[in-house]
Amino acid sequence: VIRRGPALETLCALVKDTGADAVFWNRRYEPAIIARDARVKEALRSEGLTFESFNAALLNEPWTIRNKSGKPFQVFTPFWRHCMGLADPAEPLPSPRGLSAPGKWPKSLALEDLEFEPRINWTEGMHAAWQPGEAGAKERLRRFVGDAFGEYSGNRNRPDVEGTSRLSPHLHFGEISPRQVWHAIARAAAKGSSKLAGWRHSQFLAEVGWREFAHHLLFHFPS
């Protein structure tokens, strides 16, 4: 269901249209979005609805990582060293086998109504490099782990080879999670590939760590 409008009003209208008694979503960490979600939670609480948000975007949420003084880290290396000393992130659960749909499907905009496609076709290069969506994200991850991971440290700076993962937009839009990335590498390494030996201390995983650190700083030091 695609709706357009102010988040709270639009969500409340959808709750009414579906007869839903609970709302669930995945957390984000930008200050404006945290404030928006707080308003949404308060409104849902006042309506007597069940609600809960979850971590899907990070290996570790910002408030769970503290230095020995109990304060947020401000330097990457000790931050990531601390993270790597924690237990492995939980493996994602499998997709649900089925979801109950409302008796009457609510109204929805068509994707074309959002007018995302540019009138001038400058997106051919993007289409050549990426397949948007979960299927494209999983295929990109499979290819990277199988082909490029072992040479990532050197090839990531070479524009003449496909040396990077190209997972950034998939991670950004929630089409794949860093936990899926972590466990895909771990499973491949467990099969005995020499290219994946020492993967926990790899340059690529450190880059995943930099993404974590960026969210950490954004949450604790938004200004």
Salt bridges, closest charged atoms under 4 A:
ASP17 OD2 - ARG3 NH2 3.01
GLU30 OE2 - ARG28 NH2 3.05
ASP37 OD1 - ARG36 NH2 2.94
GLU42 OE1 - ARG45 NH1 2.75
GLU61 OE2 - ARG27 NE 2.70
ASP88 OD2 - ARG200 NH2 2.78
GLU91 OE2 - ARG187 NH1 2.76
GLU134 OE2 - LYS138 NZ 3.50
GLU139 OE2 - ARG142 NH2 2.62
ASP160 OD2 - ARG158 NH2 2.64
GLU162 OE2 - ARG140 NH1 2.56
GLU162 OE2 - ARG143 NH2 3.37
GLU175 OE1 - HIS170 ND1 2.61
GLU207 OE2 - ARG156 NH1 3.27
